[in-house]
Amino acid sequence: MARARHRPTRRLASLAASAIAVAGGALAAPIEDRAPTPAQIALVDRITWGVTPAEAAAIANMGEGPWLQRQLHPADGGDHLPPAAQAQIGVMPYLQVSMVDLVRDAQLQQAAANQMTDPALKAAAKQVYSKAMDDAARQAAAREILRDLYSPDQLREQMTWFWFNHFNVQMYKANIRLMVGDYEDRALRPHALGKFRDLLEATLRHPAMLRYLDNADNAAGHINENYAREIMELHTLGLGSGYTQGDVQELARILTGVGIDAKPDEPKLPPQLRGQLIREGLFEFDPARHDYGDKVFLGHQIRGRGFAEVEEALDILSRNPATAGHVSRELAIYFVADDPPAPLVERMTSTYLHTDGDIAKVLETMFRSPAFKASLGDKFKDPLHYVVSSVRLAWAGRVVADPGPVLNFAGRMGEGLYAHETPDGYSMTAASWNGPGQMETRFEIARQLGAGGAGLFKPQTPGAAEPPVVPDIRASAQAVGLVAAQPPATQAVLVQASSPKDWNTLFLASPAFMRR
């Protein structure tokens, strides 16, 4: 049910002016004395990782249509983060090394450890190897949090997270911790608002996916069906869409030879197969491991001819009406409702099919629908949305010195980045996150954030103390109308808060703030 939510004040523009400058220039034009409408505030709260005075001012001055188009079509692939956030990413050592070098260096390190005969030295070497993988994944996660907090291209960052969840990999399998940052940054993010077909192939060609779903072990005579099954059940057609076990087996045959090779030298192949070899970074299509027999996949005759079979199968999958419907429904669950209206999903599906899977066009169909507008303010925040939106509102315009507490909070609530074990990804429905234990944890997080920095502003210098930074959440919340959106009972409680810390805690723990 839609709510009359926000009563923004005319002082919003002046409150937001400095925040926009710090946030990296979200607006090129001077700030005007305009206040956003309640509908605009609600739209910002849903499409971004959480409303801020700066983003509210942006939509007020640009207008809903131009602001939405800017989100749907970012100018380029850059981060455009505040200097303090970009500087943090710039000194993360594992993000400055290519995935190929990370994996090859780690393999040499692991091989050296395995050759050690002294048990204590061997254990220490393996611990160093494991810590290096942990650090690589932690730095990738920190970069993602900084982008979620401060990027002006908020929709792209939301969609990067959505697609990671859709094409889930779990970092603790094998050496995926060394790959997960590249997977997110090079396979998902560049295609997050592009064509689904391109996104599907980017995930198929990435070693993180091939390792996670075991296709690196899939070869003629030694078929592994894991990836073939999940690509149809989760990534494209959806469970119950009519494909058979025979289709799984045929797709697995098509995918034979699609794998990983970290060795710098090419495999030795007979002359007739050398032209079929494909190597890009760690990705490899090895024709010697491929089943060249003809296949019948989803009713299509596919002639055995190497990697071209894979391309044909991806065309079939990405253009199937079942894929259009499955992807559209997943997007509607994420952005609209746990059980989205069937007519909305049908319109999104139609857009997908008519635009050859243009993700931005499908999203625009959804955003402009009456069902989407009626849902604003009613979507329960999953843990990551809750903690990121809390920090965005509490310290709008001030860059955290350490994104680690955000990662820790998300993990405490059961939604750690890159940590979901099974291929289906985290649930995006309220029932998975609104239980009593979850609410108790959220209240404790609200208390820690409301009382101060919770470690977010602790200097990276060893031994340095975190400065006291009790946020003025009331000013930000009033500026964007979130206080007025609270029901009368909650407003009465807020008025009685005995200190800014108590007010912050009560507001961040309020039922209305749990929704977007």
C-alpha positions as a printed NumPy array, in Angstrom:
array([[  0.   ,   0.   ,   0.   ],
       [  1.337,   3.425,  -0.915],
       [  1.982,   5.957,   1.822],
       [  1.952,   9.724,   2.057],
       [  5.53 ,   9.801,   3.242],
       [  7.597,  12.956,   3.043],
       [  7.074,  16.646,   3.758],
       [ 10.402,  18.115,   2.613],
       [ 11.287,  21.645,   3.7  ],
       [ 12.541,  24.547,   1.616],
       [ 15.882,  24.488,   3.448],
       [ 16.827,  21.217,   1.752],
       [ 18.816,  22.853,  -1.019],
       [ 21.126,  24.759,   1.313],
       [ 21.621,  21.735,   3.558],
       [ 22.55 ,  19.587,   0.559],
       [ 24.835,  21.985,  -1.327],
       [ 28.063,  21.053,   0.434],
       [ 27.168,  17.364,   0.42 ],
       [ 26.814,  17.375,  -3.364],
       [ 30.231,  18.941,  -3.759],
       [ 31.823,  16.359,  -1.446],
       [ 30.006,  13.5  ,  -3.171],
       [ 31.831,  14.107,  -6.405],
       [ 29.683,  16.586,  -8.267],
       [ 26.358,  14.808,  -8.691],
       [ 25.022,  18.066, -10.16 ],
       [ 26.77 ,  20.28 , -12.664],
       [ 24.274,  23.126, -12.33 ],
       [ 24.159,  25.45 ,  -9.322],
       [ 21.877,  24.454,  -6.48 ],
       [ 18.479,  26.106,  -6.732],
       [ 15.987,  26.644,  -3.96 ],
       [ 13.809,  23.687,  -4.852],
       [ 12.397,  21.052,  -2.57 ],
       [ 11.785,  17.511,  -3.802],
       [  8.267,  16.175,  -3.823],
       [  7.354,  13.186,  -1.654],
       [  7.167,  11.06 ,  -4.802],
       [ 10.686,  12.094,  -5.809],
       [ 12.059,  11.296,  -2.364],
       [ 10.383,   7.894,  -2.445],
       [ 11.843,   7.21 ,  -5.896],
       [ 15.349,   8.13 ,  -4.753],
       [ 15.019,   5.949,  -1.658],
       [ 14.132,   2.927,  -3.783],
       [ 16.53 ,   3.318,  -6.706],
       [ 19.593,   4.32 ,  -4.68 ],
       [ 21.252,   2.643,  -1.722],
       [ 19.478,   5.146,   0.503],
       [ 18.285,   8.715,   0.262],
       [ 20.672,  11.553,   1.129],
       [ 20.214,  15.341,   1.067],
       [ 22.532,  15.519,  -1.945],
       [ 20.554,  13.009,  -4.009],
       [ 17.283,  14.597,  -2.943],
       [ 18.557,  17.962,  -4.155],
       [ 19.676,  16.354,  -7.408],
       [ 16.233,  15.012,  -8.29 ],
       [ 14.592,  18.255,  -7.186],
       [ 16.725,  20.34 ,  -9.526],
       [ 16.92 ,  17.925, -12.46 ],
       [ 13.36 ,  16.653, -12.341],
       [ 12.265,  13.045, -12.022],
       [ 12.616,  12.141, -15.711],
       [ 16.174,  13.45 , -16.316],
       [ 17.347,  12.12 , -12.936],
       [ 15.997,   8.672, -13.773],
       [ 17.626,   8.724, -17.215],
       [ 20.966,   9.639, -15.642],
       [ 20.664,   6.612, -13.372],
       [ 19.609,   4.291, -16.19 ],
       [ 22.369,   5.485, -18.527],
       [ 25.565,   6.425, -16.65 ],
       [ 27.955,   8.526, -18.682],
       [ 30.858,   6.075, -18.462],
       [ 32.263,   3.241, -16.395],
       [ 34.184,   5.395, -13.927],
       [ 33.626,   5.434, -10.188],
       [ 33.395,   9.254,  -9.769],
       [ 33.876,   8.85 ,  -6.037],
       [ 34.913,  11.572,  -3.594],
       [ 38.712,  11.893,  -3.443],
       [ 38.875,  10.438,   0.07 ],
       [ 37.02 ,   7.303,  -1.042],
       [ 38.977,   6.951,  -4.279],
       [ 42.227,   7.299,  -2.349],
       [ 41.286,   4.346,  -0.152],
       [ 40.712,   2.167,  -3.196],
       [ 43.94 ,   3.397,  -4.769],
       [ 46.071,   2.006,  -1.932],
       [ 44.408,  -1.416,  -1.76 ],
       [ 47.278,  -3.553,  -3.103],
       [ 45.301,  -6.537,  -4.348],
       [ 43.077,  -4.312,  -6.479],
       [ 46.134,  -2.979,  -8.314],
       [ 47.221,  -6.442,  -9.533],
       [ 45.535,  -8.327, -12.351],
       [ 43.555, -11.431, -11.485],
       [ 45.859, -13.495, -13.711],
       [ 48.931, -12.416, -11.754],
       [ 47.182, -12.902,  -8.418],
       [ 46.215, -16.462,  -9.257],
       [ 49.56 , -17.421, -10.785],
       [ 51.534, -15.943,  -7.887],
       [ 49.28 , -17.683,  -5.378],
       [ 49.736, -21.018,  -7.146],
       [ 53.507, -20.668,  -6.946],
       [ 53.2  , -19.777,  -3.275],
       [ 50.969, -22.765,  -2.613],
       [ 53.291, -25.126,  -4.515],
       [ 56.259, -23.911,  -2.491],
       [ 54.35 , -24.495,   0.744],
       [ 53.395, -28.009,  -0.296],
       [ 57.047, -28.887,  -0.884],
       [ 58.129, -27.883,   2.605],
       [ 58.998, -30.786,   4.879],
       [ 59.063, -28.952,   8.201],
       [ 55.476, -29.125,   9.569],
       [ 55.654, -25.758,  11.351],
       [ 57.047, -23.927,   8.318],
       [ 54.517, -25.615,   6.049],
       [ 51.61 , -24.58 ,   8.295],
       [ 52.911, -21.011,   8.478],
       [ 53.27 , -20.81 ,   4.697],
       [ 49.743, -22.082,   4.178],
       [ 48.477, -19.524,   6.673],
       [ 50.177, -16.755,   4.692],
       [ 48.574, -18.09 ,   1.512],
       [ 45.116, -18.18 ,   3.106],
       [ 45.523, -14.67 ,   4.529],
       [ 46.476, -13.339,   1.105],
       [ 43.25 , -14.749,  -0.344],
       [ 41.23 , -13.279,   2.547],
       [ 42.828,  -9.867,   2.036],
       [ 42.089,  -9.9  ,  -1.697],
       [ 38.4  , -10.607,  -1.102],
       [ 38.165,  -8.114,   1.749],
       [ 39.606,  -5.323,  -0.394],
       [ 37.178,  -6.129,  -3.207],
       [ 34.287,  -5.975,  -0.731],
       [ 35.529,  -2.684,   0.71 ],
       [ 35.649,  -1.187,  -2.79 ],
       [ 32.067,  -2.291,  -3.396],
       [ 30.9  ,  -0.695,  -0.131],
       [ 32.62 ,   2.585,  -0.979],
       [ 30.899,   2.578,  -4.364],
       [ 27.528,   1.837,  -2.76 ],
       [ 27.983,   4.643,  -0.272],
       [ 29.305,   7.38 ,  -2.56 ],
       [ 28.915,   6.663,  -6.257],
       [ 26.574,   9.096,  -8.036],
       [ 25.644,   6.169, -10.321],
       [ 23.601,   4.522,  -7.611],
       [ 21.405,   2.38 ,  -9.838],
       [ 24.442,   0.795, -11.488],
       [ 25.817,  -0.111,  -8.063],
       [ 22.477,  -1.592,  -7.006],
       [ 22.313,  -3.601, -10.212],
       [ 25.878,  -4.846,  -9.743],
       [ 24.805,  -6.253,  -6.399],
       [ 21.603,  -7.656,  -7.899],
       [ 23.483,  -9.451, -10.67 ],
       [ 26.105, -10.784,  -8.289],
       [ 23.267, -12.326,  -6.32 ],
       [ 21.637, -13.627,  -9.515],
       [ 24.905, -15.088, -10.848],
       [ 26.139, -15.975,  -7.389],
       [ 29.563, -17.385,  -6.595],
       [ 30.85 , -18.103,  -3.097],
       [ 34.309, -16.817,  -2.316],
       [ 35.428, -19.599,   0.01 ],
       [ 35.465, -22.301,  -2.649],
       [ 38.986, -23.074,  -3.9  ],
       [ 40.793, -19.818,  -4.799],
       [ 37.722, -17.738,  -5.731],
       [ 38.717, -15.131,  -3.151],
       [ 41.422, -14.083,  -5.611],
       [ 38.877, -13.836,  -8.427],
       [ 35.781, -12.331,  -6.845],
       [ 36.849,  -8.698,  -7.165],
       [ 37.569,  -9.098, -10.874],
       [ 34.311, -11.021, -11.355],
       [ 32.308,  -8.174,  -9.884],
       [ 34.316,  -5.41 , -11.541],
       [ 34.811,  -6.825, -15.046],
       [ 32.096,  -9.412, -15.632],
       [ 29.097,  -7.862, -13.85 ],
       [ 29.455,  -4.117, -13.398],
       [ 30.155,  -3.162, -17.06 ],
       [ 27.026,  -5.042, -18.19 ],
       [ 24.759,  -4.249, -15.226],
       [ 22.543,  -1.952, -17.326],
       [ 23.329,  -3.373, -20.761],
       [ 22.15 ,  -6.415, -22.726],
       [ 21.432,  -9.6  , -20.777],
       [ 23.08 , -11.694, -23.492],
       [ 26.391,  -9.875, -22.965],
       [ 26.107, -10.257, -19.205],
       [ 25.387, -13.978, -19.521],
       [ 28.482, -14.581, -21.64 ],
       [ 30.649, -12.422, -19.387],
       [ 29.759, -14.633, -16.43 ],
       [ 30.32 , -17.784, -18.48 ],
       [ 33.791, -16.641, -19.487],
       [ 34.854, -15.744, -15.958],
       [ 36.965, -18.225, -14.003],
       [ 35.128, -17.466, -10.759],
       [ 31.909, -18.909, -12.21 ],
       [ 33.669, -21.792, -13.938],
       [ 35.441, -22.743, -10.717],
       [ 32.408, -22.272,  -8.488],
       [ 30.085, -24.439, -10.601],
       [ 32.775, -26.944, -11.593],
       [ 32.745, -26.425, -15.338],
       [ 36.534, -26.322, -15.245],
       [ 36.193, -30.102, -14.671],
       [ 33.707, -30.64 , -17.504],
       [ 35.279, -32.553, -20.39 ],
       [ 34.303, -35.051, -23.044],
       [ 34.087, -38.438, -21.377],
       [ 33.995, -36.828, -17.909],
       [ 30.804, -34.759, -18.011],
       [ 30.006, -32.429, -15.106],
       [ 26.428, -31.097, -15.243],
       [ 26.579, -28.574, -12.371],
       [ 26.949, -25.39 , -14.4  ],
       [ 24.622, -26.542, -17.175],
       [ 21.873, -27.173, -14.626],
       [ 22.279, -23.872, -12.756],
       [ 22.584, -21.749, -15.899],
       [ 19.078, -22.913, -16.863],
       [ 17.474, -23.172, -13.42 ],
       [ 18.826, -19.948, -11.908],
       [ 20.494, -17.753, -14.518],
       [ 18.099, -17.96 , -17.464],
       [ 14.952, -20.079, -17.952],
       [ 13.974, -20.662, -14.338],
       [ 12.814, -23.779, -12.527],
       [  9.692, -25.351, -14.016],
       [ 10.078, -23.646, -17.389],
       [  9.909, -26.887, -19.348],
       [ 13.514, -27.903, -19.906],
       [ 14.364, -31.543, -19.266],
       [ 17.217, -33.555, -17.82 ],
       [ 18.103, -34.317, -21.416],
       [ 18.56 , -30.582, -22.039],
       [ 20.839, -30.376, -18.996],
       [ 22.955, -33.215, -20.369],
       [ 23.127, -31.694, -23.832],
       [ 24.11 , -28.268, -22.499],
       [ 26.779, -29.909, -20.358],
       [ 28.152, -31.523, -23.532],
       [ 28.094, -28.146, -25.282],
       [ 30.069, -26.653, -22.371],
       [ 32.818, -29.286, -22.395],
       [ 36.239, -27.724, -22.706],
       [ 35.088, -24.372, -21.29 ],
       [ 37.412, -23.943, -18.348],
       [ 40.441, -22.351, -16.712],
       [ 44.166, -22.544, -17.362],
       [ 46.565, -20.491, -15.26 ],
       [ 49.672, -21.829, -16.995],
       [ 51.359, -19.239, -19.225],
       [ 52.056, -21.779, -21.965],
       [ 49.369, -22.948, -24.355],
       [ 48.367, -26.621, -24.264],
       [ 49.865, -28.88 , -26.888],
       [ 47.228, -29.654, -29.484],
       [ 47.127, -31.558, -32.761],
       [ 47.254, -29.287, -35.82 ],
       [ 43.554, -29.731, -36.665],
       [ 42.5  , -28.321, -33.248],
       [ 44.907, -25.426, -32.804],
       [ 42.624, -22.931, -34.53 ],
       [ 39.824, -23.807, -32.087],
       [ 41.807, -22.863, -28.959],
       [ 40.594, -19.725, -27.106],
       [ 42.609, -18.176, -24.277],
       [ 41.76 , -14.863, -22.587],
       [ 43.421, -14.339, -19.243],
       [ 42.591, -17.409, -17.19 ],
       [ 39.666, -18.384, -19.414],
       [ 40.29 , -21.189, -21.839],
       [ 38.304, -23.154, -24.367],
       [ 40.348, -26.308, -24.866],
       [ 39.166, -28.124, -27.997],
       [ 40.931, -31.306, -26.871],
       [ 38.458, -31.499, -23.967],
       [ 35.369, -30.693, -26.031],
       [ 32.667, -33.123, -27.167],
       [ 32.358, -32.452, -30.91 ],
       [ 29.266, -34.61 , -31.383],
       [ 26.036, -33.01 , -32.575],
       [ 23.486, -32.066, -29.901],
       [ 19.768, -31.348, -29.566],
       [ 19.242, -28.554, -27.025],
       [ 15.785, -27.168, -26.18 ],
       [ 14.546, -28.522, -29.496],
       [ 17.364, -26.912, -31.523],
       [ 19.782, -28.967, -33.587],
       [ 23.325, -27.824, -32.741],
       [ 26.124, -29.058, -34.935],
       [ 29.333, -29.966, -33.112],
       [ 31.894, -27.307, -34.053],
       [ 33.587, -26.033, -30.885],
       [ 32.996, -22.795, -28.999],
       [ 30.487, -21.647, -31.617],
       [ 28.122, -24.175, -30.02 ],
       [ 28.404, -22.275, -26.734],
       [ 27.59 , -18.99 , -28.457],
       [ 24.552, -20.569, -30.122],
       [ 23.331, -22.01 , -26.819],
       [ 23.666, -18.6  , -25.138],
       [ 21.642, -17.023, -27.961],
       [ 18.91 , -19.63 , -27.468],
       [ 18.838, -19.187, -23.705],
       [ 18.98 , -15.378, -23.607],
       [ 16.182, -14.966, -26.19 ],
       [ 13.837, -17.562, -24.73 ],
       [ 10.548, -16.103, -23.429],
       [ 11.015, -18.113, -20.232],
       [ 14.291, -16.286, -19.592],
       [ 12.622, -12.941, -20.245],
       [  9.915, -13.8  , -17.724],
       [ 12.29 , -15.209, -15.116],
       [ 14.672, -12.259, -15.217],
       [ 11.798,  -9.767, -15.205],
       [ 10.2  , -11.38 , -12.176],
       [ 13.488, -11.434, -10.266],
       [ 13.941,  -7.719, -10.973],
       [ 10.373,  -7.001,  -9.847],
       [ 10.9  ,  -8.933,  -6.607],
       [ 14.041,  -6.911,  -5.918],
       [ 12.561,  -3.508,  -6.723],
       [  8.792,  -3.783,  -6.248],
       [  7.339,  -6.525,  -4.06 ],
       [  7.963, -10.017,  -2.738],
       [  5.093, -11.206,  -4.934],
       [  5.049,  -8.711,  -7.816],
       [  1.855,  -8.194,  -9.837],
       [  1.656, -10.507, -12.828],
       [  0.646,  -7.713, -15.27 ],
       [  3.795,  -5.779, -14.361],
       [  6.014,  -8.813, -14.94 ],
       [  4.258,  -9.405, -18.267],
       [  4.959,  -5.825, -19.411],
       [  8.597,  -6.136, -18.375],
       [  8.841,  -9.473, -20.176],
       [  7.432,  -7.919, -23.328],
       [  9.991,  -5.105, -23.143],
       [ 12.789,  -7.641, -22.683],
       [ 11.717,  -9.575, -25.77 ],
       [ 11.21 ,  -6.484, -27.943],
       [ 14.588,  -4.966, -26.983],
       [ 16.622,  -8.186, -27.118],
       [ 17.174,  -8.173, -23.385],
       [ 18.013,  -4.498, -22.825],
       [ 18.206,  -4.344, -19.023],
       [ 17.866,  -0.558, -18.778],
       [ 14.709,  -0.636, -20.915],
       [ 13.191,  -3.388, -18.77 ],
       [ 13.966,  -1.384, -15.64 ],
       [ 12.466,   1.763, -17.157],
       [  9.242,  -0.117, -17.926],
       [  9.121,  -1.177, -14.299],
       [ 10.011,   2.228, -12.83 ],
       [  7.297,   3.994, -14.833],
       [  4.559,   1.517, -13.918],
       [  1.745,   2.339, -11.47 ],
       [  2.597,  -0.843,  -9.536],
       [  6.132,   0.372,  -8.886],
       [  4.976,   3.808,  -7.775],
       [  2.335,   2.281,  -5.498],
       [  4.968,   0.104,  -3.838],
       [  7.324,   2.914,  -2.814],
       [  8.017,   2.87 ,   0.907],
       [  6.807,  -0.704,   1.383],
       [  9.819,  -2.838,   0.34 ],
       [ 11.552,  -4.287,   3.4  ],
       [ 15.289,  -3.648,   3.369],
       [ 17.568,  -6.639,   3.25 ],
       [ 20.564,  -6.333,   5.633],
       [ 22.952,  -4.701,   3.182],
       [ 20.39 ,  -2.081,   2.171],
       [ 19.665,  -1.411,   5.823],
       [ 23.222,  -0.771,   6.924],
       [ 24.308,   1.125,   3.78 ],
       [ 21.237,   3.37 ,   3.871],
       [ 21.895,   4.05 ,   7.571],
       [ 25.457,   5.197,   6.915],
       [ 24.451,   7.223,   3.84 ],
       [ 21.886,   9.14 ,   5.851],
       [ 23.868,   9.452,   9.074],
       [ 27.06 ,  10.811,   7.511],
       [ 25.901,  12.285,   4.227],
       [ 28.882,  13.936,   2.582],
       [ 31.48 ,  12.593,   5.044],
       [ 33.575,   9.709,   3.76 ],
       [ 34.187,   6.815,   6.129],
       [ 37.817,   5.968,   6.834],
       [ 37.154,   2.236,   7.088],
       [ 34.253,   0.424,   5.348],
       [ 35.01 ,  -2.697,   7.403],
       [ 32.241,  -2.12 ,   9.982],
       [ 29.64 ,  -1.999,   7.188],
       [ 30.882,  -5.383,   5.979],
       [ 30.845,  -6.739,   9.518],
       [ 27.312,  -5.496,  10.181],
       [ 26.035,  -7.087,   6.968],
       [ 27.734, -10.332,   7.949],
       [ 26.21 , -10.255,  11.429],
       [ 22.783,  -9.964,   9.834],
       [ 23.491, -12.953,   7.575],
       [ 24.202, -11.203,   4.263],
       [ 27.964, -11.058,   4.029],
       [ 29.34 , -10.015,   0.649],
       [ 30.361, -12.96 ,  -1.548],
       [ 29.485, -15.369,   1.267],
       [ 26.269, -17.13 ,   0.196],
       [ 27.179, -20.78 ,  -0.147],
       [ 24.612, -22.019,  -2.659],
       [ 24.145, -20.796,  -6.269],
       [ 20.671, -19.345,  -5.661],
       [ 22.007, -16.221,  -3.914],
       [ 20.454, -14.384,  -0.977],
       [ 16.702, -14.107,  -0.689],
       [ 15.24 , -10.69 ,  -1.475],
       [ 11.929, -11.257,   0.352],
       [ 11.015,  -9.802,   3.725],
       [ 10.345, -13.137,   5.42 ],
       [ 14.045, -13.972,   5.203],
       [ 15.107, -10.863,   7.119],
       [ 12.334,  -9.65 ,   9.453],
       [ 12.396, -12.296,  12.188],
       [ 12.829, -11.414,  15.889],
       [ 16.543, -12.251,  15.93 ],
       [ 17.162, -10.063,  12.9  ],
       [ 15.287,  -7.153,  14.473],
       [ 17.286,  -7.476,  17.671],
       [ 20.523,  -7.329,  15.694],
       [ 19.322,  -4.308,  13.743],
       [ 18.512,  -2.468,  16.967],
       [ 22.023,  -3.119,  18.262],
       [ 23.507,  -1.874,  14.974],
       [ 21.278,   1.208,  15.145],
       [ 22.573,   1.825,  18.675],
       [ 26.21 ,   1.539,  17.612],
       [ 25.783,   3.765,  14.567],
       [ 23.696,   6.294,  16.473],
       [ 26.191,   6.592,  19.306],
       [ 29.19 ,   7.337,  17.098],
       [ 31.353,   6.108,  14.271],
       [ 31.21 ,   2.409,  15.201],
       [ 34.74 ,   2.162,  13.8  ],
       [ 33.839,   3.75 ,  10.469],
       [ 36.094,   6.753,  11.072],
       [ 38.953,   5.054,  12.875],
       [ 42.229,   6.174,  11.266],
       [ 44.179,   3.466,   9.492],
       [ 47.33 ,   4.434,  11.407],
       [ 48.051,   1.663,  13.948],
       [ 47.173,   2.684,  17.479],
       [ 45.26 ,   5.815,  16.446],
       [ 41.968,   6.412,  18.213],
       [ 38.689,   7.009,  16.434],
       [ 37.507,  10.602,  16.838],
       [ 34.056,  11.089,  18.393],
       [ 31.615,  11.503,  15.533],
       [ 28.047,  11.356,  16.801],
       [ 26.007,  11.906,  13.633],
       [ 23.288,  14.534,  13.332],
       [ 20.798,  12.157,  11.743],
       [ 17.874,  14.354,  12.709],
       [ 19.054,  17.16 ,  10.395],
       [ 19.464,  14.839,   7.41 ],
       [ 16.211,  13.013,   8.086],
       [ 14.284,  16.26 ,   8.454],
       [ 15.896,  17.65 ,   5.311],
       [ 14.56 ,  14.837,   3.166],
       [ 11.232,  14.456,   4.933],
       [ 11.921,  11.1  ,   6.597],
       [ 10.864,  12.34 ,  10.035],
       [  7.502,  13.461,   8.695],
       [  7.108,  10.029,   7.096],
       [  7.168,   8.349,  10.499],
       [  3.782,   7.369,  11.935],
       [  2.499,   9.544,  14.815],
       [  3.408,   6.979,  17.483],
       [  7.035,   6.898,  16.341],
       [  7.208,  10.685,  16.115],
       [  5.956,  10.878,  19.687],
       [  8.733,   8.552,  20.836],
       [ 11.36 ,  10.532,  18.935],
       [ 10.266,  13.758,  20.582],
       [ 10.892,  12.195,  23.989],
       [ 14.447,  11.071,  23.148],
       [ 16.751,  12.352,  25.893],
       [ 19.857,  12.797,  23.745],
       [ 20.976,  12.895,  20.105],
       [ 22.359,   9.375,  20.524],
       [ 18.99 ,   8.066,  21.692],
       [ 17.188,   9.884,  18.881],
       [ 19.555,   8.361,  16.32 ],
       [ 19.053,   4.876,  17.693],
       [ 15.272,   5.148,  17.777],
       [ 15.109,   6.551,  14.264],
       [ 17.416,   3.968,  12.668],
       [ 15.524,   1.202,  14.45 ],
       [ 12.083,   2.533,  13.51 ],
       [  9.779,   0.386,  11.348],
       [  9.532,   3.062,   8.644],
       [ 13.311,   3.246,   8.217],
       [ 13.399,  -0.527,   7.725],
       [ 11.541,   0.006,   4.446],
       [ 12.353,   1.764,   1.216]])
